[in-house]
Amino acid sequence: MAAARRRPRPSFAIGSVRVRAGSRQEVSLPISRLVTGAEVSLPVHVLHGREDGPTVWVDAAIHGDEVVGIEVIRRVLAQVSARRIRGTLIAVPIVNVLGVMSRDRYLPDRRDLNRSFPGAARGSLAARIAHLMMTEIVAKSDVGIDLHTASDRRSNLPQVRCDLEDPRTRELAEAFGAPVLYHARLRDGSLRSAARERGARVLLYEAGEAWRFDEWAITAGVDGVLRVLHALGMLPEDEQVVPPGGPSVVCWRSGWVRARRTGILGLGASLGQRVVEGERLGELHDSFGRRLAIVKADRDGIVIGRTEAPLVNSGDALVHIASSDPEEEPEGAKVPVIG
């Protein structure tokens, strides 16, 4: 008796399109129209494997000035084949299409898209984009990777922010292999918070500076995304991924050192640098060159973010320091120093 043929995997529905198993398709999900009448759409790449597996989404540019993730997704897609992948990968390289078009962090109505989730079909423009993202991508996914950079005139060390108290989320974060894993509370209105409510586990990757293609941030992001896909069993067993440089340092608390005076900043602290409380990080001077204040660390920890602005006002955030738990830090953990 002939062996029964395995039933082909069903196609994947998104928008008005159905993606066949073993194929890749580019889909445009309508958002709105410009005053010229031109349609604005959400660009989506769907890789629907022939074999069953998890559904994972990767997105970037929820903030229009955060472009590192766009390049991360381009490189990931260049290395992943729909014919060999298990499960389904959904990639959204530009979520805030209008923000990227206008070279602005926010939407034209000045709303922050990452404070507008889960959105509403008939709400503001931000709410409508959030609703589209939730219904067409998040609701169909098991895991999400949300790619970000620091905000304007700041830079971030490669790090994954997530709920480290959830064992499965922590496993995925450790698989990503960023230098630092940071336990971040959920923020109302964020994609991560809304997706968690829907049952998806989400990793938020932070690295680099706004409006810059920092190669070290891009490389760490590409390697991390591929490691997560491999850990989920979505990539073929014979497909090699770049191993992490070492175990990640886990951080549970953080805080910004702020400027005590207004002045010209000379900052010596580098991303990834380990500091101790009271350590000198830089100086503030006035326009005559007189020193106004010394910038000092307010805690022991690792520099995970810093300002790139040379002129600062009193109260401005200068250096972001995260504190690790020495008892939890794995042996051999080493954070690369950048800058």
N, C-alpha and C positions, 0 to 999 in steps of 0.2 A: 504494500500500500504506500503510495507516494506521501512523503512528509507534507504536512499542512504548511502552506505559505503563511509567513508572518504578516499580519494585517499592517499596511503602512500607517505611519503616524498621521493623525489628523492635521490639517492645515491650521495656521495660527491667524486668528482674526484680529485686525487692528484697524480702526476707522472703517472705511468702506472696502478694505483690501483683505484678501486672504493669502497668506504666505505659505507656499508648499513646503513640506518637509524636505530637508536637504538643500534648501535654497536661501539666498539672501536677497532682500528687497529694500529699496529706499521708499519711504512713505512720507507724504506731506499731510499733516493734520491741520486743517484750517483753523486759524485763530481769529483774524479780523481782516479788515481792509483799510488801506491808507486812504487819505482824502483824494488821491488820484484814482482810486478804484482798484489799485493793485492789491492782490491778496497777500496776506502775511500768514505763513504756515509754520508749524513746528516740524523741524526736520528729524526724522526717525529712521534708523537703520535696524532692520530685523534680520537676525540670523537664526533660522529655525532648523534645528538638527533633525536627522533621521531617527535618532534614538531618543527615548524618553530621558528626562533629566530635569533639573530645576530651571526656573525662569528667572533670569537676573537682568536688572537694568543698570546702566551706567549713564549718568548725566553730568553735564557741565554748564557753566555760564548761566546759572540761576541769577547771578549778579553780572550785569553786562560788561563789567571791566575785568572779570576774572577769566582770562583766556588760556591759562595753563592746561586746564582740563580739556579744552577743545583739541589741543594737540595730542594729549594723552589718548583720547578716544580715537583719533585718526590713526595713531600708531598701533593701538590694540587691534583695531579692525583690519589693519594690514597684515596682522599675524594670526588671525583666527579664521578658520574656514567653516562655512555652513555645512559642508559635506562631512566634516570630521567632528564637529562639536556635538555634544550630547545636551539635550534640553534646548533652551531658547535664550539668546542674548538680545536685549533691546538696548540700543545706544542712542542717546539724545545729546548730540554735541553742543547744541545751543538751545537752552530753555528760554532764556530772556532774549528772544530774537530782536525785539524793538530796542532794548537796551544796547545790544551789540551794534545794531545799525546806527544808533545815535551816539555811540561811544560813551555811554552813561551807565553807571552802576544800577540805576533804578529805571522804572518804566516811565513813559511820558507824563503820567499823572503823579510822579514822584513816589509812588508806592514801592515798598520793598517786597519783591515777589516772594522772598523766603520768610515773610511774615504773613502770607496770604493763603496758606494751605489750611484746610482742604479745598477751599474755594467754593464757588457757586456758579451754576450755568448761566445765571442772569445777573451776576454781580458786577463789580468793577472789572476793568481790563485785567488787573492782576488776579482777581478771583476767578475769572474765566480761564486764564492760562493755567492756574493751579488746578482747577476742576478738570480740565482736559488732561493734564499730566496724571492726575489721580485716577481718572476713570479708564484711560486708554493704556497707561503703562503700569502704574503702581499696583492697581487692583488685580493685575494679571501676573504679578511677580512675587517671588519668594524672598529675594534678597536684592538690595539696592546699594550702589556705590555712588555717592554724591561728591563730586569733585569741586574743590574751592581753592582760592588763594587768599592771601591777606587783603584787607581793604586798602584804599588809596594811601600811598606813601608809607606802607608797612610791608614787611616780608615775614614769612613764616617758615620755620623748619618743617620738613616733611613729617607729618604726624597723622594718626587716625584718631578721630574723636567719636566715641560711641558709648553705649551702655555696657561697661565692663562687668556689671553685676549679673548680666544675662550670659550663662555659660556658652551658648551657641554663638552669640554675637562676639564674645571674646575669642572663641576659636577662630572665627573668620578674621578678626582683627589681627590675631597673631599670625595667621597665614599671610596676610597682606605684607607684614614684615617691615613696616615703617620704623624709623629709629625710635619714635615715641608713640605710645598708646596713651590717650588721655581720656579719663572718665568724664564725659560731658553730660550735664543734665539736659533734658529735652526742653526746647523753647516753644511756647505756644505759637502756632502759625507757621512753624518751619516744616519743610518737606519731611525731615526725619521724624518729627513728632507725629505728623498726620499719617505717614506710612506705618509707623509703629502701631498706631491705633488700628490699622487695617491688617496687622499681623505680619508685616514684612520686617525683616532685620536689615538695618541700614548702617553702613560705614560711611563716615564723612571724612574725606581726605583733604587736608589743608597743606599747601606748600607753595612757596614762591611769592611773587609780588604782582599786584595788579598791572595789566597792560605790558607784561614782560613774558617772554618765553625763556624762563630760567631752566637751563638744560638739566641741572641737578634735580629740580622739582619734577620735570617731565619724566625723566628716566625712572625716578623712584616711583612715580605714579603708574607708569606702564608696567613695570616689573611687579608692583603690588597687585594691580588688577588681574594680571595673568596668573599670579600665584593663588588668588582667591578662586578664579575659575578652575584652576587645577585641583585645589583642595575640595571643591564641590563635585569633582568627577566629571566636569564638562569638557575637559581637554583630553585627547588620547593619552594613554599611559606612556607611550613612547615619546611624547612631546616634552622636551626639556624646558624648564623655566629657570630663570636666574635665582639662585638661592639668596636669601637675605644676608646682609653683612654680619649679622649676629642677632641674638635675641633682643627684642624691643624692651625699652625702659618704660615701665608702667607708672603713670602719674595720676594722682587723685585730686590735687589742688593746684591752683595757679593764681597769679595776680600780676598786675602791671606796676612797675616803678614809674612814678609820674614826676614831671618837672616841678621843682619847687619855685623856680623863677622863670621869667620870660627871657629868652636870649638865643644865642647861636650855639648849636649843639655840636660837640665833638664826641662821638660815641665810639668806644673801643670794643664793646661787647659783641661777640659773633654768635650767630645761630649755632646751637648745639654746645656752646661753651658751658661747662659746669662752673657754678659760682657759689660762694658762701656769703652768708649775711655780713654786710658791712664792706664787701669787696668793691673796689673802685671800678665803675663801668664807663665813666666818661666825665665830661665837664661842660658847664654852661658859661659862656662869655658874653660880654656886651659888645657893641660895635667898636669900642676903643681897645678891645682885647683884654679888658679886665675880667678876671674870673669871678663869676657870680655864685656858682655853686658846684659842688662835686656830686655826680650821680652815683649812688651806691646801691648795691643789692639789698633788698629788704627781707631776704630769706635765702636759705640754701636751695639749690635746684639747678635746672637746666634752662638755658635761654631758648624758648620755642618761638619767640616773635620779637621784632624790634622795629622801631620807626626808621624810615629812610629820609625823613624831613630834616633839613639843616636848621630851620628856624622853628622854634617851638614857643608856645605860650604856657604860662603857669597852669599846671593841672593836666597838660597833655600827657598821653601815654607814651612812654619811651621804650621800656624793655619788659617783655612778658616772660616771667619765670615760672616754670612748673616744678612742683616738688614731688619727688619719688619716695616710695617707701623702701628704705634700705633693706628691710627684712624680706621684701617681695622681689627685689631687683635680681634678675637671673645672673648667674655667674658668666662672666665674659661679655656682658652687655656694654656696648660702646657706641656713643652717639657721635656721628661725624660733625666736625666743626666746619661751618660754611661761612665764608666771608672774612 
